[in-house]
Amino acid sequence: MDQSETMDHADSVSPLEASELPSLPTRVLNVFFSPGELMAGLKDKPAWAGALVVGAILTVLSAILLPAEIFEAAMRQSILERGGPAPDNLETMARFIRIGGMVGGGVFWFVMSAAMAGLLTLIFSFFLGDRGSYKQYLAVLAHAFLISAVGTLAVLPLRIAAQDASMLLSVGTLMPFLEDGYPMRVLRLLDLFGLWAWAVVGIGVAVMEPKRTVGSAIVIVMFIPVTMALVFGIFGG
């Protein structure tokens, strides 16, 4: 191949085409229906900001749509269980807690994603020698966690019906025959949408390191939510 043919071949595949990434709405759909294809695109162009903003908006929206009465009822029950009288300004307190939850939920979404990306970088890049970068893992998490954000909205009707702001569609939900106790508390903390999201994170981790199988990546990644459930289950969930 002479020099002119080499130049023609190079021109036939532009850098833009090689690194082109679908639009944000398309990526939101792909995280549910084509996660492998999405992660392959993020490997070359690890965009994360848009997905993080969408996740934060969905989280805040789920708090906005949750009626204030649910917060008030939860506070009243907690106070009565501790043997104290409910204060006269309970409704006002519940309103402020609800507003704080909206703002805090959005902020926590960014902080959590950044922290979890750091943890993935520590586990896979530092300890296991994978070639994924912090930015790539942040892009993976920002998109995969959209499943959890959408799941929060999906469970909202159940939370309203049960008058329980913290209700999850979890592994424990599928095992109502188990008695209350530590094992059941742990299972109730294993949110099904969250586990789905972490499985997609595992797919992304495997894409960033071709030598790593999807199965091994998912198994390692799943230690994160399981460990969190084991720890928080000790304190009542």
Short mmCIF file of the C-alpha atoms (twelve columns), coordinates in Angstrom:
data_MODEL
# 
_entry.id   MODEL 
# 
loop_
_atom_site.group_PDB 
_atom_site.id 
_atom_site.type_symbol 
_atom_site.label_atom_id 
_atom_site.label_alt_id 
_atom_site.label_comp_id 
_atom_site.label_asym_id 
_atom_site.label_seq_id 
_atom_site.Cartn_x 
_atom_site.Cartn_y 
_atom_site.Cartn_z 
_atom_site.pdbx_PDB_model_num 
ATOM 1   C CA . MET A 1   0.000   0.000   0.000  1 
ATOM 2   C CA . ASP A 2   1.553   3.314   -1.117 1 
ATOM 3   C CA . GLN A 3   1.402   6.588   0.820  1 
ATOM 4   C CA . SER A 4   -1.660  7.905   -1.009 1 
ATOM 5   C CA . GLU A 5   -3.628  4.719   -0.313 1 
ATOM 6   C CA . THR A 6   -2.639  4.883   3.352  1 
ATOM 7   C CA . MET A 7   -3.890  8.459   3.586  1 
ATOM 8   C CA . ASP A 8   -7.154  7.530   1.849  1 
ATOM 9   C CA . HIS A 9   -7.707  4.664   4.315  1 
ATOM 10  C CA . ALA A 10  -7.028  6.912   7.306  1 
ATOM 11  C CA . ASP A 11  -9.485  9.499   5.978  1 
ATOM 12  C CA . SER A 12  -12.200 6.854   5.597  1 
ATOM 13  C CA . VAL A 13  -12.460 6.458   9.416  1 
ATOM 14  C CA . SER A 14  -12.607 9.853   11.076 1 
ATOM 15  C CA . PRO A 15  -11.704 10.324  14.770 1 
ATOM 16  C CA . LEU A 16  -15.240 11.658  15.353 1 
ATOM 17  C CA . GLU A 17  -16.811 8.442   14.065 1 
ATOM 18  C CA . ALA A 18  -14.453 6.296   16.120 1 
ATOM 19  C CA . SER A 19  -15.324 8.048   19.372 1 
ATOM 20  C CA . GLU A 20  -18.935 9.022   18.667 1 
ATOM 21  C CA . LEU A 21  -21.298 8.369   21.573 1 
ATOM 22  C CA . PRO A 22  -25.106 8.232   21.371 1 
ATOM 23  C CA . SER A 23  -27.168 11.092  22.746 1 
ATOM 24  C CA . LEU A 24  -28.000 11.143  26.455 1 
ATOM 25  C CA . PRO A 25  -31.645 9.972   25.987 1 
ATOM 26  C CA . THR A 26  -30.387 7.044   23.899 1 
ATOM 27  C CA . ARG A 27  -27.808 6.171   26.543 1 
ATOM 28  C CA . VAL A 28  -30.515 6.213   29.235 1 
ATOM 29  C CA . LEU A 29  -32.460 3.627   27.225 1 
ATOM 30  C CA . ASN A 30  -29.363 1.585   26.425 1 
ATOM 31  C CA . VAL A 31  -28.489 1.145   30.091 1 
ATOM 32  C CA . PHE A 32  -31.666 -0.957  30.363 1 
ATOM 33  C CA . PHE A 33  -31.730 -2.665  26.977 1 
ATOM 34  C CA . SER A 34  -28.159 -2.653  25.579 1 
ATOM 35  C CA . PRO A 35  -25.747 -2.228  28.517 1 
ATOM 36  C CA . GLY A 36  -22.847 -3.953  26.770 1 
ATOM 37  C CA . GLU A 37  -23.087 -1.669  23.747 1 
ATOM 38  C CA . LEU A 38  -23.360 1.372   26.018 1 
ATOM 39  C CA . MET A 39  -20.292 0.421   28.054 1 
ATOM 40  C CA . ALA A 40  -18.257 -0.181  24.891 1 
ATOM 41  C CA . GLY A 41  -19.000 3.387   23.847 1 
ATOM 42  C CA . LEU A 42  -18.129 4.753   27.277 1 
ATOM 43  C CA . LYS A 43  -14.746 3.032   27.154 1 
ATOM 44  C CA . ASP A 44  -13.582 5.330   24.355 1 
ATOM 45  C CA . LYS A 45  -15.569 8.376   25.461 1 
ATOM 46  C CA . PRO A 46  -16.353 8.195   29.207 1 
ATOM 47  C CA . ALA A 47  -19.055 10.870  29.431 1 
ATOM 48  C CA . TRP A 48  -20.505 11.063  32.936 1 
ATOM 49  C CA . ALA A 49  -21.875 14.549  33.726 1 
ATOM 50  C CA . GLY A 50  -25.202 14.282  31.885 1 
ATOM 51  C CA . ALA A 51  -26.046 10.885  33.332 1 
ATOM 52  C CA . LEU A 52  -25.225 12.078  36.859 1 
ATOM 53  C CA . VAL A 53  -27.522 15.084  36.458 1 
ATOM 54  C CA . VAL A 54  -30.371 12.886  35.203 1 
ATOM 55  C CA . GLY A 55  -29.919 10.521  38.148 1 
ATOM 56  C CA . ALA A 56  -29.954 13.406  40.628 1 
ATOM 57  C CA . ILE A 57  -33.097 14.875  39.033 1 
ATOM 58  C CA . LEU A 58  -34.911 11.540  39.238 1 
ATOM 59  C CA . THR A 59  -33.891 11.170  42.878 1 
ATOM 60  C CA . VAL A 60  -35.171 14.644  43.771 1 
ATOM 61  C CA . LEU A 61  -38.360 14.021  41.783 1 
ATOM 62  C CA . SER A 62  -39.083 10.859  43.751 1 
ATOM 63  C CA . ALA A 63  -38.836 12.890  46.987 1 
ATOM 64  C CA . ILE A 64  -41.086 15.636  45.597 1 
ATOM 65  C CA . LEU A 65  -43.792 13.136  44.619 1 
ATOM 66  C CA . LEU A 66  -43.783 11.482  48.044 1 
ATOM 67  C CA . PRO A 67  -46.581 13.064  50.136 1 
ATOM 68  C CA . ALA A 68  -45.520 15.018  53.226 1 
ATOM 69  C CA . GLU A 69  -48.045 13.042  55.298 1 
ATOM 70  C CA . ILE A 70  -45.858 9.953   54.981 1 
ATOM 71  C CA . PHE A 71  -42.922 11.756  56.584 1 
ATOM 72  C CA . GLU A 72  -45.169 13.069  59.342 1 
ATOM 73  C CA . ALA A 73  -46.619 9.616   60.041 1 
ATOM 74  C CA . ALA A 74  -43.142 8.072   60.172 1 
ATOM 75  C CA . MET A 75  -41.926 10.728  62.610 1 
ATOM 76  C CA . ARG A 76  -45.015 10.349  64.797 1 
ATOM 77  C CA . GLN A 77  -44.590 6.572   64.972 1 
ATOM 78  C CA . SER A 78  -40.891 6.888   65.817 1 
ATOM 79  C CA . ILE A 79  -41.598 9.343   68.632 1 
ATOM 80  C CA . LEU A 80  -44.379 7.191   70.073 1 
ATOM 81  C CA . GLU A 81  -42.167 4.084   69.955 1 
ATOM 82  C CA . ARG A 82  -39.630 5.926   72.078 1 
ATOM 83  C CA . GLY A 83  -42.370 6.743   74.577 1 
ATOM 84  C CA . GLY A 84  -42.448 10.506  74.018 1 
ATOM 85  C CA . PRO A 85  -45.410 12.751  73.136 1 
ATOM 86  C CA . ALA A 86  -45.678 14.042  69.579 1 
ATOM 87  C CA . PRO A 87  -44.813 17.785  69.438 1 
ATOM 88  C CA . ASP A 88  -47.388 20.287  68.234 1 
ATOM 89  C CA . ASN A 89  -45.158 21.417  65.363 1 
ATOM 90  C CA . LEU A 90  -44.677 17.920  63.971 1 
ATOM 91  C CA . GLU A 91  -46.227 18.866  60.638 1 
ATOM 92  C CA . THR A 92  -43.765 21.741  60.198 1 
ATOM 93  C CA . MET A 93  -40.842 19.518  61.186 1 
ATOM 94  C CA . ALA A 94  -41.925 16.884  58.664 1 
ATOM 95  C CA . ARG A 95  -42.123 19.535  55.944 1 
ATOM 96  C CA . PHE A 96  -38.569 20.708  56.626 1 
ATOM 97  C CA . ILE A 97  -37.290 17.124  56.700 1 
ATOM 98  C CA . ARG A 98  -38.965 16.489  53.353 1 
ATOM 99  C CA . ILE A 99  -37.337 19.581  51.827 1 
ATOM 100 C CA . GLY A 100 -34.004 18.555  53.309 1 
ATOM 101 C CA . GLY A 101 -34.448 15.122  51.785 1 
ATOM 102 C CA . MET A 102 -35.002 16.640  48.333 1 
ATOM 103 C CA . VAL A 103 -31.873 18.787  48.487 1 
ATOM 104 C CA . GLY A 104 -29.773 16.202  50.302 1 
ATOM 105 C CA . GLY A 105 -30.838 13.424  47.947 1 
ATOM 106 C CA . GLY A 106 -29.592 15.334  44.919 1 
ATOM 107 C CA . VAL A 107 -26.286 16.229  46.562 1 
ATOM 108 C CA . PHE A 108 -25.806 12.708  47.913 1 
ATOM 109 C CA . TRP A 109 -26.269 11.302  44.404 1 
ATOM 110 C CA . PHE A 110 -23.147 13.122  43.191 1 
ATOM 111 C CA . VAL A 111 -21.131 12.346  46.324 1 
ATOM 112 C CA . MET A 112 -22.102 8.665   46.303 1 
ATOM 113 C CA . SER A 113 -21.252 8.241   42.618 1 
ATOM 114 C CA . ALA A 114 -17.867 9.905   43.029 1 
ATOM 115 C CA . ALA A 115 -17.068 7.791   46.101 1 
ATOM 116 C CA . MET A 116 -18.144 4.513   44.486 1 
ATOM 117 C CA . ALA A 117 -16.087 5.293   41.375 1 
ATOM 118 C CA . GLY A 118 -13.107 5.806   43.647 1 
ATOM 119 C CA . LEU A 119 -13.788 2.474   45.324 1 
ATOM 120 C CA . LEU A 120 -13.972 0.692   41.964 1 
ATOM 121 C CA . THR A 121 -10.704 2.326   40.911 1 
ATOM 122 C CA . LEU A 122 -9.088  1.189   44.154 1 
ATOM 123 C CA . ILE A 123 -10.342 -2.400  43.827 1 
ATOM 124 C CA . PHE A 124 -9.848  -3.029  40.123 1 
ATOM 125 C CA . SER A 125 -7.071  -0.676  39.009 1 
ATOM 126 C CA . PHE A 126 -4.939  -0.565  42.150 1 
ATOM 127 C CA . PHE A 127 -5.394  -4.019  43.704 1 
ATOM 128 C CA . LEU A 128 -6.313  -6.177  40.694 1 
ATOM 129 C CA . GLY A 129 -4.278  -4.401  38.023 1 
ATOM 130 C CA . ASP A 130 -7.103  -3.578  35.591 1 
ATOM 131 C CA . ARG A 131 -6.561  -0.743  33.120 1 
ATOM 132 C CA . GLY A 132 -9.791  1.154   33.784 1 
ATOM 133 C CA . SER A 133 -9.432  4.787   34.843 1 
ATOM 134 C CA . TYR A 134 -11.374 6.714   37.481 1 
ATOM 135 C CA . LYS A 135 -13.176 8.669   34.759 1 
ATOM 136 C CA . GLN A 136 -14.231 5.472   32.996 1 
ATOM 137 C CA . TYR A 137 -15.563 3.929   36.197 1 
ATOM 138 C CA . LEU A 138 -17.412 7.163   37.021 1 
ATOM 139 C CA . ALA A 139 -19.037 7.074   33.580 1 
ATOM 140 C CA . VAL A 140 -20.022 3.434   34.132 1 
ATOM 141 C CA . LEU A 141 -21.549 4.177   37.543 1 
ATOM 142 C CA . ALA A 142 -23.301 7.357   36.399 1 
ATOM 143 C CA . HIS A 143 -25.171 5.406   33.752 1 
ATOM 144 C CA . ALA A 144 -25.699 2.121   35.622 1 
ATOM 145 C CA . PHE A 145 -27.111 3.864   38.699 1 
ATOM 146 C CA . LEU A 146 -29.875 5.327   36.529 1 
ATOM 147 C CA . ILE A 147 -31.514 1.935   37.009 1 
ATOM 148 C CA . SER A 148 -31.695 2.601   40.763 1 
ATOM 149 C CA . ALA A 149 -33.047 6.116   40.187 1 
ATOM 150 C CA . VAL A 150 -35.790 4.856   37.882 1 
ATOM 151 C CA . GLY A 151 -36.490 2.044   40.349 1 
ATOM 152 C CA . THR A 152 -37.116 4.608   43.094 1 
ATOM 153 C CA . LEU A 153 -39.829 6.192   40.970 1 
ATOM 154 C CA . ALA A 154 -41.260 2.785   40.060 1 
ATOM 155 C CA . VAL A 155 -41.617 1.809   43.736 1 
ATOM 156 C CA . LEU A 156 -43.203 5.157   44.651 1 
ATOM 157 C CA . PRO A 157 -46.835 3.911   44.359 1 
ATOM 158 C CA . LEU A 158 -46.002 1.038   46.738 1 
ATOM 159 C CA . ARG A 159 -44.437 3.449   49.230 1 
ATOM 160 C CA . ILE A 160 -47.500 5.671   49.137 1 
ATOM 161 C CA . ALA A 161 -49.865 2.727   49.541 1 
ATOM 162 C CA . ALA A 162 -47.833 1.310   52.443 1 
ATOM 163 C CA . GLN A 163 -47.255 4.763   53.981 1 
ATOM 164 C CA . ASP A 164 -43.558 3.847   54.205 1 
ATOM 165 C CA . ALA A 165 -41.011 6.272   52.724 1 
ATOM 166 C CA . SER A 166 -38.155 3.765   53.018 1 
ATOM 167 C CA . MET A 167 -39.865 0.754   51.446 1 
ATOM 168 C CA . LEU A 168 -37.788 -1.152  48.888 1 
ATOM 169 C CA . LEU A 169 -38.585 -3.832  46.345 1 
ATOM 170 C CA . SER A 170 -35.902 -6.132  47.671 1 
ATOM 171 C CA . VAL A 171 -34.785 -9.731  47.937 1 
ATOM 172 C CA . GLY A 172 -36.588 -9.768  51.283 1 
ATOM 173 C CA . THR A 173 -39.823 -8.797  49.529 1 
ATOM 174 C CA . LEU A 174 -39.626 -12.094 47.644 1 
ATOM 175 C CA . MET A 175 -39.212 -14.051 50.894 1 
ATOM 176 C CA . PRO A 176 -42.131 -13.028 53.142 1 
ATOM 177 C CA . PHE A 177 -42.067 -16.460 54.790 1 
ATOM 178 C CA . LEU A 178 -38.852 -15.608 56.681 1 
ATOM 179 C CA . GLU A 179 -39.125 -14.365 60.245 1 
ATOM 180 C CA . ASP A 180 -37.924 -10.933 61.295 1 
ATOM 181 C CA . GLY A 181 -34.313 -10.826 62.388 1 
ATOM 182 C CA . TYR A 182 -30.848 -10.005 61.114 1 
ATOM 183 C CA . PRO A 183 -30.995 -12.229 57.983 1 
ATOM 184 C CA . MET A 184 -34.325 -10.692 56.971 1 
ATOM 185 C CA . ARG A 185 -33.025 -7.160  57.593 1 
ATOM 186 C CA . VAL A 186 -30.075 -7.858  55.311 1 
ATOM 187 C CA . LEU A 187 -32.315 -9.261  52.575 1 
ATOM 188 C CA . ARG A 188 -34.620 -6.241  52.817 1 
ATOM 189 C CA . LEU A 189 -31.639 -3.987  52.148 1 
ATOM 190 C CA . LEU A 190 -30.740 -5.821  48.930 1 
ATOM 191 C CA . ASP A 191 -32.795 -3.675  46.578 1 
ATOM 192 C CA . LEU A 192 -33.571 -5.491  43.321 1 
ATOM 193 C CA . PHE A 193 -33.096 -2.383  41.189 1 
ATOM 194 C CA . GLY A 194 -29.828 -1.716  43.013 1 
ATOM 195 C CA . LEU A 195 -28.557 -5.234  42.333 1 
ATOM 196 C CA . TRP A 196 -29.519 -4.826  38.683 1 
ATOM 197 C CA . ALA A 197 -27.545 -1.577  38.573 1 
ATOM 198 C CA . TRP A 198 -24.483 -3.207  40.159 1 
ATOM 199 C CA . ALA A 199 -24.671 -6.047  37.634 1 
ATOM 200 C CA . VAL A 200 -24.496 -3.453  34.845 1 
ATOM 201 C CA . VAL A 201 -21.526 -1.890  36.648 1 
ATOM 202 C CA . GLY A 202 -19.884 -5.320  36.446 1 
ATOM 203 C CA . ILE A 203 -20.472 -5.382  32.694 1 
ATOM 204 C CA . GLY A 204 -18.820 -1.980  32.429 1 
ATOM 205 C CA . VAL A 205 -15.837 -3.068  34.511 1 
ATOM 206 C CA . ALA A 206 -15.314 -6.074  32.231 1 
ATOM 207 C CA . VAL A 207 -15.493 -3.877  29.130 1 
ATOM 208 C CA . MET A 208 -12.794 -1.578  30.522 1 
ATOM 209 C CA . GLU A 209 -10.484 -4.582  31.016 1 
ATOM 210 C CA . PRO A 210 -10.773 -7.093  28.116 1 
ATOM 211 C CA . LYS A 211 -8.905  -9.787  30.056 1 
ATOM 212 C CA . ARG A 212 -11.574 -9.787  32.774 1 
ATOM 213 C CA . THR A 213 -14.704 -11.872 32.245 1 
ATOM 214 C CA . VAL A 214 -18.137 -10.374 32.830 1 
ATOM 215 C CA . GLY A 215 -18.894 -13.085 35.388 1 
ATOM 216 C CA . SER A 216 -15.839 -12.383 37.527 1 
ATOM 217 C CA . ALA A 217 -16.437 -8.620  37.384 1 
ATOM 218 C CA . ILE A 218 -20.069 -8.977  38.501 1 
ATOM 219 C CA . VAL A 219 -19.130 -11.326 41.349 1 
ATOM 220 C CA . ILE A 220 -16.486 -8.903  42.661 1 
ATOM 221 C CA . VAL A 221 -18.736 -5.867  42.247 1 
ATOM 222 C CA . MET A 222 -21.604 -7.552  44.095 1 
ATOM 223 C CA . PHE A 223 -19.480 -7.677  47.237 1 
ATOM 224 C CA . ILE A 224 -20.079 -3.922  47.564 1 
ATOM 225 C CA . PRO A 225 -23.898 -3.907  48.002 1 
ATOM 226 C CA . VAL A 226 -23.860 -7.179  49.936 1 
ATOM 227 C CA . THR A 227 -21.247 -5.883  52.377 1 
ATOM 228 C CA . MET A 228 -23.216 -2.661  52.844 1 
ATOM 229 C CA . ALA A 229 -26.380 -4.645  53.568 1 
ATOM 230 C CA . LEU A 230 -24.530 -6.844  56.087 1 
ATOM 231 C CA . VAL A 231 -23.204 -3.788  57.913 1 
ATOM 232 C CA . PHE A 232 -26.381 -1.683  57.900 1 
ATOM 233 C CA . GLY A 233 -28.425 -4.747  58.841 1 
ATOM 234 C CA . ILE A 234 -26.628 -4.804  62.167 1 
ATOM 235 C CA . PHE A 235 -28.064 -1.381  62.984 1 
ATOM 236 C CA . GLY A 236 -31.612 -2.247  61.997 1 
ATOM 237 C CA . GLY A 237 -31.463 -1.369  58.302 1 
# 
